[in-house]
Structure formats: C-alpha cells, structure tokens
Amino acid sequence: MDVTLEKIVSLCKRRGFVYPGSEIYGGLANSWDYGPLGVELKNNLRDWWWKRFVQSREDIVGLDAAILMNPKVWEASGHLKNFTDPLVECKKCHTRYRADQIEKGAACENCKGREFTDAKQFNLMFKTSIGSTEEKTGDVYLRPEIAQAMFVNFKNVLDTSRKKLPFGIASVGKAFRNEITPGNFIFRTLEFDLMEFEYFIKESEWQKQFEYWLKEQEGWLSDLGFGKKNLRTREHGADERAHYSKRTVDIEYNTPFGWKELFGLAYRTDFDLKNHSKQSGVELQYADPETGEKFIPHVIEPTFGLTRLTLMVLLEAYQEEKDRVVLKLHPKLAPYKVAVFPLLRNKPELVKVAREIYGDLKAKFAVAYDDRGNIGKRYYSQDEIGTPWCVTVDFDSLTDKKVTVRDRDTMKQERVEIGKLGEYLDGQLSK
C-alpha cells in the first residue's frame, strides 16, 4: 500500500484534523489550522512528550517564554548574521527558490524560464515593530527557534531551581521562519510548533550525553509506534551544520516526498551561553558545588518538531484494508479513546443507557457519541479517525448490564459489564 500525501491531506480535511488557513478568503499559502481532531492529536503528542521528558525526570524543568525578545538576543546568538538561506529568483516571473534546491540547468516550476539571478543570502526571520507611534517604533523579530529563551533564562532557572549538572530546561512553543520554499502540507510552514530542551553538561561528557539522547529520541519513536523500516539517522557534514553546532544528527522519516528530518540532535558547545554572557555583561557560569570551579556549561540540544511529528504520526498510522481506512494510532495519541453507540437511535431505552455510559466515561476519557447511520458505518467512521474502542448498547444490555466492546485493530468484540467499563479501558490504555 502506498501512503500518498494526497490521501493524508484529504483525510485531514474530511475528518477535521487539519484545514487550510483562512480558507473562506482563498487561504494563505502554507498556513494551516488544526481542527477538532487535529488539535487533540497534537496536544496528546505534546502532553506525552512533556510527561516523558520533563515531569517524569528529576533533571529537567520547564519554561514558557515570550515569543518577542530583545533584538540583542538575536545579535548575540548569531541569527541576524547567520540565519540565512541562499536565494535565487527567476528573472522572468520572479518566483524565488533556495539555490541549493535548483539543479544546474533546471527550469522554473512556475513559468519554465531558465534564467535565475545569482544567489544571495536571505535572512529567514520575520521582522515586526513595537511602539505606540510610528516615530517611536523599534524593530523586533518573531523567534525563529525557541532555544534562546532557555539560554537567556539559564541564570534565573539555576538560581531558583538549584539544579546540578547535568540538567535541562525544556520548552514547547511556536517558532516562525520566512521559508523560501515551504510546502508538503504541514511539513514545512511559516509558523510551526517545536518541543525541545537544552541539556547543560560538562564539556568532557558531551559525547556520552550525545549518544544517550539519541537513544532516548529513538526510544520515544518506538513507543509512539514507529517501525524501524521508515526511520534512519543521518550525520550532518561540516558544511551543513548550523553555525553553533560541533555535531548534528537528524532522525529522518521516509515520507512520500523523500527522507525528511523528524527529530534533530545538536551539540551546541558553549556557544550560546558564552556569547550571551559577553554581550549582556551578565555572568552565565556554573559553580561546581563540590570543587568550587566556575565554568560555562556546554549544551546538548534534542529537538522534536511537533508539527512535523503530527504529520508523520498520521503517515505511519494510515492503513488501507479490504473495506476500510484505519488510523492505527497509539491509544495515547487517539483524539477519542472510545466511542459510544446505541444500536438504534430511535429506541429511547437504548439511547438512555448509551447517554449514561457516555456521561460516566467522559469524566475520565475523551469520548465520542455517535448514533448516525448503521452500526457498521459507525465502526468504520471511528476506524478512520483512530478511535481504539467502540462500545455498543444493544437490547441484551438492558437485561445483562453488559455492552459490546469492539477493538479497532483486530475488529474483535467482547462483552464487558457496564460498571467495569472504566476499569477495562484503564487496563487497555496501560498496556
């Protein structure tokens, strides 16, 4: 079975995962809105990540920082000078391309012209202004990454949390890049969600920590349900690494449009803390409590693209079987954990019991209620959005106080006591 991007885009629009942004006004290129199911899937990914890498560990704490920062931050970090891509422009229609993505002699995709300008460096940061009057405005930037807030808050976090090396600061949030060639649905967009942490270490430990965090990233992908056949790691060459990185490795996924970065892992050395300390005049050192030695920590940065991960989870979970489309999402990720049906919608006695079950389960689980069409269509509708279990109230339920629970992946059915449904679902989710 070939999973095409077109199939995923169609499913996302049809079932309420992702909509084109500003659609009623003709849209805005490469902007997307997450619908009722998409926002649940994205939030489930985010919450699992936060639970695994922050709340379940003693050595990582969280930060929720402002999007707008003092522009001196981006000067010190090197983004004003180095955060660029090589840009060329078609001389005929003025369509812009990244120079490294146009082969020699290739034609413009828009007008088929073959003459392009010489490459020039294009800064990817969005610029905006703050100030109450036009004469008193100042330039600021929408953050192109979320890392810098963790560096400029290093001293605050260290002073308030009293953490000892090694320790990390984690953050989740929006980033913005004026990409020259965005596209492939939600893979490369102008605004996107990142999850990452800066893990502060002694320089002598960087190789050991690098390998540890690579295994941690791979381990989470396995837990999410990713198979090894669609994953690979790729080492960045020296000419490819960011200006702050001494080593970078990508975990790539085999998408319908080629092998693409899913997670990244970088050894940023002490570049950021050292430059922020120099430019701000604030000491950003760590004092070893045992030796008293003061030094600027080095940093390992595991980056998890939440927006990209959402797309690749959908690609990995999508299955076409004989007479159904099914999203085999991990139950933790499924927008709804269970759907509740009355066998017939015109039988008040069945509807009453189904509504009571729905109300009881909704206090703890994300639950859907569906009474449209026949029972088979309802099953397949829930399969297509990834709901792991469906509960049907039938006429026997009125006497034996049991319901039929159907499993999404195996389609097997079993009878479960109504009073034990919550316990049953807890057991299934904990597997």
NUTORLO-625565 format. One line per field, with one value per residue (C-alpha): residue in three letters; z, x, y; residue number from 0. Coordinates in nm, 2 decimals. Example, Ala and Ser with C-alpha at 12.3 -4.5 7.8 and 13.67 -1.06 7.14 Angstrom:
// residues 2
type: c(ALA,SER)
pz: c(0.78,0.71)
px: c(1.23,1.37)
py: c(-0.45,-0.11)
seq: c(0,1)
//
This chain:
// residues 431
type: c(MET,ASP,VAL,THR,LEU,GLU,LYS,ILE,VAL,SER,LEU,CYS,LYS,ARG,ARG,GLY,PHE,VAL,TYR,PRO,GLY,SER,GLU,ILE,TYR,GLY,GLY,LEU,ALA,ASN,SER,TRP,ASP,TYR,GLY,PRO,LEU,GLY,VAL,GLU,LEU,LYS,ASN,ASN,LEU,ARG,ASP,TRP,TRP,TRP,LYS,ARG,PHE,VAL,GLN,SER,ARG,GLU,ASP,ILE,VAL,GLY,LEU,ASP,ALA,ALA,ILE,LEU,MET,ASN,PRO,LYS,VAL,TRP,GLU,ALA,SER,GLY,HIS,LEU,LYS,ASN,PHE,THR,ASP,PRO,LEU,VAL,GLU,CYS,LYS,LYS,CYS,HIS,THR,ARG,TYR,ARG,ALA,ASP,GLN,ILE,GLU,LYS,GLY,ALA,ALA,CYS,GLU,ASN,CYS,LYS,GLY,ARG,GLU,PHE,THR,ASP,ALA,LYS,GLN,PHE,ASN,LEU,MET,PHE,LYS,THR,SER,ILE,GLY,SER,THR,GLU,GLU,LYS,THR,GLY,ASP,VAL,TYR,LEU,ARG,PRO,GLU,ILE,ALA,GLN,ALA,MET,PHE,VAL,ASN,PHE,LYS,ASN,VAL,LEU,ASP,THR,SER,ARG,LYS,LYS,LEU,PRO,PHE,GLY,ILE,ALA,SER,VAL,GLY,LYS,ALA,PHE,ARG,ASN,GLU,ILE,THR,PRO,GLY,ASN,PHE,ILE,PHE,ARG,THR,LEU,GLU,PHE,ASP,LEU,MET,GLU,PHE,GLU,TYR,PHE,ILE,LYS,GLU,SER,GLU,TRP,GLN,LYS,GLN,PHE,GLU,TYR,TRP,LEU,LYS,GLU,GLN,GLU,GLY,TRP,LEU,SER,ASP,LEU,GLY,PHE,GLY,LYS,LYS,ASN,LEU,ARG,THR,ARG,GLU,HIS,GLY,ALA,ASP,GLU,ARG,ALA,HIS,TYR,SER,LYS,ARG,THR,VAL,ASP,ILE,GLU,TYR,ASN,THR,PRO,PHE,GLY,TRP,LYS,GLU,LEU,PHE,GLY,LEU,ALA,TYR,ARG,THR,ASP,PHE,ASP,LEU,LYS,ASN,HIS,SER,LYS,GLN,SER,GLY,VAL,GLU,LEU,GLN,TYR,ALA,ASP,PRO,GLU,THR,GLY,GLU,LYS,PHE,ILE,PRO,HIS,VAL,ILE,GLU,PRO,THR,PHE,GLY,LEU,THR,ARG,LEU,THR,LEU,MET,VAL,LEU,LEU,GLU,ALA,TYR,GLN,GLU,GLU,LYS,ASP,ARG,VAL,VAL,LEU,LYS,LEU,HIS,PRO,LYS,LEU,ALA,PRO,TYR,LYS,VAL,ALA,VAL,PHE,PRO,LEU,LEU,ARG,ASN,LYS,PRO,GLU,LEU,VAL,LYS,VAL,ALA,ARG,GLU,ILE,TYR,GLY,ASP,LEU,LYS,ALA,LYS,PHE,ALA,VAL,ALA,TYR,ASP,ASP,ARG,GLY,ASN,ILE,GLY,LYS,ARG,TYR,TYR,SER,GLN,ASP,GLU,ILE,GLY,THR,PRO,TRP,CYS,VAL,THR,VAL,ASP,PHE,ASP,SER,LEU,THR,ASP,LYS,LYS,VAL,THR,VAL,ARG,ASP,ARG,ASP,THR,MET,LYS,GLN,GLU,ARG,VAL,GLU,ILE,GLY,LYS,LEU,GLY,GLU,TYR,LEU,ASP,GLY,GLN,LEU,SER,LYS)
pz: c(0.00,-0.10,0.15,-0.05,0.08,-0.11,0.09,0.42,0.32,0.21,0.53,0.74,0.57,0.55,0.91,1.09,1.16,0.95,0.75,0.51,0.69,0.61,0.36,0.31,0.18,-0.05,0.20,0.29,0.14,0.38,0.67,0.83,1.11,1.33,1.36,1.64,1.59,1.49,1.80,2.02,1.84,1.86,2.22,2.30,2.14,2.33,2.66,2.62,2.54,2.84,3.07,2.95,2.92,3.19,3.46,3.48,3.53,3.81,3.59,3.35,3.43,3.21,3.07,2.88,2.73,2.54,2.15,2.12,2.27,2.29,1.94,2.11,2.18,1.81,1.76,2.03,1.91,1.55,1.39,1.25,1.06,1.00,1.00,0.62,0.31,-0.04,-0.26,-0.63,-0.83,-1.17,-1.40,-1.59,-1.33,-1.01,-0.83,-0.55,-0.48,-0.25,-0.45,-0.32,-0.44,-0.80,-1.01,-1.28,-1.60,-1.43,-1.54,-1.32,-1.20,-1.25,-1.60,-1.73,-1.76,-1.72,-1.62,-1.25,-1.05,-0.87,-0.52,-0.23,0.14,0.26,0.64,0.75,1.04,1.04,1.14,1.31,1.51,1.86,1.98,2.02,1.75,1.41,1.52,1.83,1.69,1.73,1.52,1.68,1.54,1.57,1.72,1.46,1.73,2.09,2.23,2.30,2.58,2.76,2.73,2.85,3.14,3.24,3.54,3.65,3.64,3.80,4.09,4.15,4.09,4.24,3.98,3.95,3.62,3.41,3.39,3.12,3.05,2.83,2.63,2.39,2.16,1.83,1.60,1.28,0.97,0.64,0.44,0.08,-0.03,0.22,0.14,0.16,0.37,0.73,0.69,0.62,0.72,0.81,1.17,1.35,1.69,1.85,2.16,2.27,2.57,2.63,2.83,3.02,3.07,3.14,2.81,2.89,2.89,2.55,2.35,2.62,2.66,2.28,2.23,2.54,2.40,2.05,2.21,2.41,2.09,1.91,2.22,2.22,1.85,1.92,2.20,1.96,1.73,1.46,1.28,1.21,0.83,0.79,1.02,0.97,1.13,0.92,1.02,0.91,0.72,0.83,0.56,0.66,1.03,1.19,1.30,1.66,1.62,1.65,1.57,1.44,1.37,1.22,1.27,0.93,0.83,0.49,0.37,0.04,-0.06,0.04,0.36,0.57,0.92,1.20,1.51,1.54,1.79,1.81,2.03,2.06,2.27,2.49,2.20,2.32,2.69,2.62,2.37,2.58,2.88,2.67,2.51,2.82,3.07,3.30,3.43,3.30,3.47,3.67,4.01,4.08,4.44,4.51,4.36,4.35,3.99,3.77,3.40,3.12,3.06,2.72,2.57,2.40,2.22,2.13,1.91,1.84,1.57,1.70,1.37,1.17,1.42,1.38,1.01,1.03,1.30,1.06,0.78,0.99,1.13,0.80,0.67,0.39,0.44,0.24,0.31,0.54,0.61,0.96,1.16,1.39,1.63,1.97,2.21,2.40,2.08,1.96,1.97,2.11,2.33,2.30,2.10,2.25,2.03,2.09,1.85,1.72,1.76,1.76,2.07,2.37,2.61,2.43,2.39,2.76,2.86,2.59,2.71,3.07,2.97,2.76,3.06,3.30,3.07,2.97,3.32,3.26,2.89,2.56,2.43,2.11,2.09,1.75,1.65,1.28,1.02,1.07,1.32,1.05,0.91,1.26,1.33,1.00,1.07,1.41,1.25,1.01,1.29,1.50,1.79,1.96,2.11,2.03,2.28,2.16,2.37,2.24,2.36,2.57,2.75,2.91,3.09,3.13,3.20,2.95,2.63,2.32,2.30,1.96,1.91,1.63,1.51,1.54,1.50,1.77,2.00,2.36,2.63,2.92,3.23,3.21,3.57,3.48,3.15,3.31,3.46,3.13,2.94,3.20,3.16,2.78,2.79,3.03,2.80)
px: c(0.00,0.13,0.05,0.04,0.04,-0.28,-0.46,-0.34,-0.44,-0.79,-0.84,-0.73,-0.97,-1.26,-1.25,-1.14,-0.77,-0.62,-0.79,-0.63,-0.58,-0.82,-1.00,-1.31,-1.09,-0.90,-0.64,-0.29,-0.01,0.14,-0.08,-0.29,-0.55,-0.59,-0.95,-1.13,-0.94,-0.61,-0.58,-0.64,-0.38,-0.12,-0.20,-0.17,0.17,0.28,0.15,0.32,0.65,0.62,0.53,0.82,1.10,1.00,0.76,0.90,1.26,1.44,1.69,1.47,1.25,1.01,0.99,0.72,0.88,0.77,0.78,0.91,1.26,1.50,1.67,2.01,1.93,1.94,2.25,2.44,2.31,2.43,2.09,2.10,2.41,2.40,2.03,2.01,1.94,2.08,1.81,1.78,1.50,1.36,1.43,1.11,0.84,1.03,0.95,1.20,1.39,1.65,1.97,2.07,1.73,1.76,1.97,2.20,2.01,1.67,1.36,1.14,0.84,0.61,0.70,0.96,1.21,1.58,1.74,1.80,1.97,2.29,2.24,2.22,2.18,1.82,1.75,1.47,1.35,1.02,1.06,0.79,0.78,0.67,0.58,0.27,0.35,0.52,0.81,0.88,0.87,1.15,1.23,1.18,1.17,0.94,1.15,1.29,1.36,1.27,1.61,1.74,1.49,1.63,1.98,1.89,1.70,1.98,2.08,1.72,1.64,1.97,1.92,1.56,1.57,1.92,1.97,2.31,2.48,2.38,2.03,1.80,1.55,1.25,1.01,0.72,0.60,0.56,0.85,0.84,1.06,1.01,1.09,1.18,1.02,0.77,0.53,0.45,0.14,0.23,0.59,0.75,0.54,0.59,0.48,0.52,0.54,0.87,0.94,1.30,1.53,1.88,2.07,2.36,2.67,3.04,3.24,3.41,3.08,2.94,3.00,2.84,2.54,2.50,2.47,2.24,1.99,2.00,1.89,1.62,1.48,1.48,1.31,1.03,0.97,0.94,0.69,0.49,0.45,0.71,0.86,1.23,1.19,1.08,1.35,1.71,1.98,2.19,2.50,2.54,2.85,3.07,2.93,2.57,2.58,2.44,2.70,2.67,2.70,3.00,2.80,2.44,2.24,1.89,1.65,1.47,1.14,1.07,0.78,0.60,0.82,1.15,1.36,1.30,1.41,1.18,1.40,1.73,2.02,2.29,2.60,2.59,2.91,2.92,2.85,2.52,2.59,2.93,2.80,2.50,2.73,2.97,2.70,2.48,2.76,2.58,2.78,2.63,2.87,2.80,2.98,3.06,2.93,3.20,3.51,3.40,3.52,3.33,3.28,3.03,2.84,2.82,2.49,2.33,2.00,1.74,1.48,1.14,0.93,0.57,0.41,0.62,0.57,0.19,0.22,0.45,0.24,-0.05,0.16,0.28,-0.07,-0.26,-0.37,-0.60,-0.76,-1.01,-1.31,-1.19,-0.94,-0.80,-0.56,-0.37,-0.27,-0.13,-0.42,-0.25,-0.25,-0.60,-0.82,-1.10,-1.02,-1.37,-1.69,-2.03,-2.33,-2.69,-2.76,-3.07,-3.11,-3.50,-3.51,-3.53,-3.44,-3.11,-3.03,-3.08,-2.83,-2.58,-2.61,-2.55,-2.24,-2.11,-2.15,-1.98,-1.68,-1.64,-1.54,-1.21,-1.17,-1.20,-1.53,-1.73,-2.11,-2.25,-2.59,-2.58,-2.64,-2.60,-2.36,-2.11,-2.07,-2.02,-1.74,-1.56,-1.61,-1.43,-1.16,-1.08,-1.01,-0.82,-1.06,-0.93,-1.25,-1.62,-1.89,-2.24,-2.55,-2.79,-3.11,-2.93,-2.76,-3.10,-3.10,-2.74,-2.60,-2.32,-2.21,-2.02,-1.67,-1.50,-1.12,-1.02,-0.71,-0.84,-1.21,-1.28,-1.57,-1.63,-1.89,-1.80,-2.00,-2.12,-2.00,-1.65,-1.60,-1.38,-1.16,-1.14,-1.03,-0.77,-0.63,-0.62,-0.46,-0.19,-0.07)
py: c(0.00,0.34,0.62,0.94,1.29,1.35,1.07,1.22,1.58,1.45,1.26,1.56,1.80,1.55,1.44,1.76,1.71,2.00,2.27,2.53,2.86,3.15,2.92,3.13,3.41,3.19,3.08,3.19,2.99,2.74,2.83,2.56,2.54,2.23,2.12,1.94,1.61,1.76,1.98,1.67,1.47,1.75,1.81,1.44,1.43,1.74,1.61,1.27,1.45,1.67,1.39,1.17,1.42,1.68,1.56,1.20,1.32,1.50,1.66,1.87,2.16,2.36,2.71,2.90,3.21,3.51,3.50,3.85,3.91,4.19,4.21,4.20,3.83,3.75,3.96,3.76,3.43,3.49,3.48,3.83,3.74,3.37,3.26,3.26,3.05,3.11,3.26,3.28,3.44,3.36,3.65,3.60,3.56,3.65,3.32,3.26,2.93,2.81,2.79,2.45,2.31,2.42,2.19,2.33,2.39,2.33,2.53,2.74,2.54,2.84,2.97,2.72,3.00,2.90,3.23,3.29,3.57,3.50,3.35,3.59,3.52,3.57,3.60,3.38,3.58,3.77,4.13,4.34,4.67,4.76,5.11,5.32,5.58,5.55,5.77,5.56,5.21,4.96,4.65,4.32,3.96,3.67,3.40,3.15,2.90,2.85,2.78,3.13,3.19,2.89,3.03,3.38,3.23,3.00,3.20,3.25,2.88,2.79,3.03,2.93,2.55,2.48,2.21,2.04,1.95,1.78,1.93,2.06,2.34,2.23,2.44,2.40,2.67,2.85,2.94,3.14,3.12,3.31,3.00,3.05,2.72,2.60,2.31,1.95,2.01,2.08,1.96,2.30,2.60,2.96,2.90,2.58,2.41,2.29,2.08,2.09,2.12,2.25,2.00,2.16,1.94,1.94,1.96,1.63,1.45,1.57,1.25,1.03,1.26,1.29,0.92,0.89,1.15,0.99,0.66,0.85,1.01,0.67,0.51,0.75,0.70,0.33,0.39,0.61,0.31,0.40,0.10,0.09,0.05,0.41,0.56,0.63,0.86,1.10,1.28,1.64,1.73,2.02,2.24,2.16,2.22,2.54,2.80,2.70,2.32,2.09,1.78,1.74,1.42,1.40,1.12,1.11,0.96,0.80,1.03,1.02,1.31,1.15,1.11,1.41,1.54,1.43,1.50,1.67,1.64,1.90,1.96,2.34,2.36,2.67,2.90,3.04,3.09,3.23,3.49,3.59,3.64,3.85,4.06,4.12,4.15,3.90,3.61,3.29,3.04,2.73,2.69,2.32,2.27,2.01,2.17,2.54,2.55,2.80,2.74,2.79,2.47,2.30,2.20,1.91,2.00,1.74,1.90,1.75,1.92,1.89,2.00,1.76,1.48,1.52,1.47,1.17,1.00,1.02,0.88,0.59,0.51,0.53,0.18,0.08,-0.26,-0.46,-0.24,0.03,0.30,0.29,0.51,0.27,0.54,0.46,0.48,0.76,0.97,0.89,1.20,0.99,0.69,0.53,0.59,0.50,0.40,0.29,0.01,0.20,0.58,0.55,0.33,0.56,0.28,0.22,0.59,0.64,0.38,0.49,0.85,0.75,0.55,0.84,1.08,0.85,0.78,1.14,1.24,1.05,0.98,1.16,1.01,1.04,0.97,0.86,0.74,0.82,0.55,0.18,0.03,-0.09,0.27,0.40,0.15,0.24,0.61,0.57,0.35,0.63,0.88,0.62,0.56,0.24,0.11,0.13,0.05,-0.06,-0.07,-0.33,-0.49,-0.75,-0.46,-0.38,-0.72,-0.84,-0.50,-0.56,-0.39,-0.50,-0.35,-0.37,-0.33,-0.11,-0.30,-0.66,-0.58,-0.85,-0.79,-0.89,-0.83,-0.61,-0.52,-0.16,-0.10,-0.22,-0.02,0.24,-0.03,-0.21,0.10,0.18,-0.16,-0.14,0.21,0.09,-0.19)
seq: c(0,1,2,3,4,5,6,7,8,9,10,11,12,13,14,15,16,17,18,19,20,21,22,23,24,25,26,27,28,29,30,31,32,33,34,35,36,37,38,39,40,41,42,43,44,45,46,47,48,49,50,51,52,53,54,55,56,57,58,59,60,61,62,63,64,65,66,67,68,69,70,71,72,73,74,75,76,77,78,79,80,81,82,83,84,85,86,87,88,89,90,91,92,93,94,95,96,97,98,99,100,101,102,103,104,105,106,107,108,109,110,111,112,113,114,115,116,117,118,119,120,121,122,123,124,125,126,127,128,129,130,131,132,133,134,135,136,137,138,139,140,141,142,143,144,145,146,147,148,149,150,151,152,153,154,155,156,157,158,159,160,161,162,163,164,165,166,167,168,169,170,171,172,173,174,175,176,177,178,179,180,181,182,183,184,185,186,187,188,189,190,191,192,193,194,195,196,197,198,199,200,201,202,203,204,205,206,207,208,209,210,211,212,213,214,215,216,217,218,219,220,221,222,223,224,225,226,227,228,229,230,231,232,233,234,235,236,237,238,239,240,241,242,243,244,245,246,247,248,249,250,251,252,253,254,255,256,257,258,259,260,261,262,263,264,265,266,267,268,269,270,271,272,273,274,275,276,277,278,279,280,281,282,283,284,285,286,287,288,289,290,291,292,293,294,295,296,297,298,299,300,301,302,303,304,305,306,307,308,309,310,311,312,313,314,315,316,317,318,319,320,321,322,323,324,325,326,327,328,329,330,331,332,333,334,335,336,337,338,339,340,341,342,343,344,345,346,347,348,349,350,351,352,353,354,355,356,357,358,359,360,361,362,363,364,365,366,367,368,369,370,371,372,373,374,375,376,377,378,379,380,381,382,383,384,385,386,387,388,389,390,391,392,393,394,395,396,397,398,399,400,401,402,403,404,405,406,407,408,409,410,411,412,413,414,415,416,417,418,419,420,421,422,423,424,425,426,427,428,429,430)
//
